[in-house]
Amino acid sequence: MSTYRGFSTINNRRKARLTDFELVKRDLINHFYIRKGEKLHNPNFGTIIWYLLFEPMTDAIKDQIGEDIRAIINYDPRINADRISIVEFEHGLQIELELSYIESNETDTLRLLFNGESGTLSVL
């Protein structure tokens, strides 16, 4: 079994070491922070969600967002999404992901709140 190691300074004053599933979740969250087209030398990296927050939430838009989320999860071979939920609220979207870590069969639910009014992404 592989052990993935990394660190994050988000929400910490000092560098926090991350391993395995926690590192994979942080990598996934970082991917969602980036708008598609913003990453230098890799314009296909990131998400389209930021561009669709103020669009009418039709079934077609929800399908687009769902496809984008699946593509982001499939980008990382260490995880699978068992369930994806997209819920609209007044100024944004809440995305709920049930994730499985392939190395150990651990599961966890990740809730991401995209707030279009403030332009922020919160992890709940």
N, C-alpha and C positions, 0 to 999 in steps of 0.2 A: 504494500500500500504506500502510495506517495504521500509525502508531507509537504504542503505548500506553506511557505513562510513569506511574510511581508510586514509592513508597518503602516500605520495611519496616524496622522496628526489631527484628524477631524474630531472635534469635541474633546480634545485632550490638550493639555498644556505641554506634555512631554510626548515623545513618540511612543505609541502603544504597539506592541508586537501583536500581529494577527497570524493565525495559522488556519489551515484547512477551510472548513465551511465558513467561518467568520471572514476570512480573507476573500473567499469567493463572493460572498454577499457584498462586501465592500467594493470589490471590482465591478460587480453588477450595478450597484448604486452609482458609482463613478461614471459608468457608461450612460446612465440615464440623465446625469447632469449635463452632458454635452449635446448640444443641438446638432442634428445632422448637417454636415457641411462646414462646421467650425474647426474640426481637427486638421491641422496642417499635414499635408501629404496623405491624408486618408479621409476624403470628403464623404465617404459612405459610412463612417463610424458615427455613432450617436443615435439620437432618437428624433422622430418627427413630431412627437407629442407637443413640444413647445410651440410649434407652428399651428397646431389644431385646437388649442385650448378655447379660443373664442368662436370657433365654427359651430354651427348648429349640430348637435350630437345626433346625427342621423345614423341609421344602421350601417350605411356605407362608411362613414367616418369611424364608427366603432370598430368595424371590420379592419379598416386601415391601421388603426392603433393596435388592435390585437395582432395583426400580422407583423407589425414593427416590433412589438414586445416579444413575440415568438422568435423573430430573427435575432434580437439582442440576446435572448437566452440561449439560442442555438449557437451563437458566436463563441460561447464558453463551453467546452466539452466536459467540464467538471460538474455541470448541473443539468437538471431537467425541470420543467414546469409541469406540475401535476394539475394545476388549476390556475386560470387567469380570470380575474374579475375587474371590470371597468365600471366605475360608478361616477356619475356626473354630480357636481355640486355647483353652487352659484358662481364661483369664480375659478373653477378648475375641475380636476379629475382626481379620484382616488383609485389607485391601481393596487390590487391585492394579488399577490403571487404565492402559491403554495409550491415550494421548491424542494427538490430532492438532491442531496449531495451524492453523486455516483460512487465515490470511493468508499463510503461507509453506510449508505442508505439512510443517513440522517435526513429529517425533514424539518422545515420551518416555514412560517408564513411571514412574508415581507410586505409591508404596507407603505406605499409611496404616495404622497400627497403633492400633486403639481398645482401650485397656486398661480394662476395667470395674473391676478391683480398685483401681487407682490413680486412675481417672477421667481418664486422660490420653490425648491423641492425639499419636502420634509419626510423623514423616515419616522413612521409611527410605531 
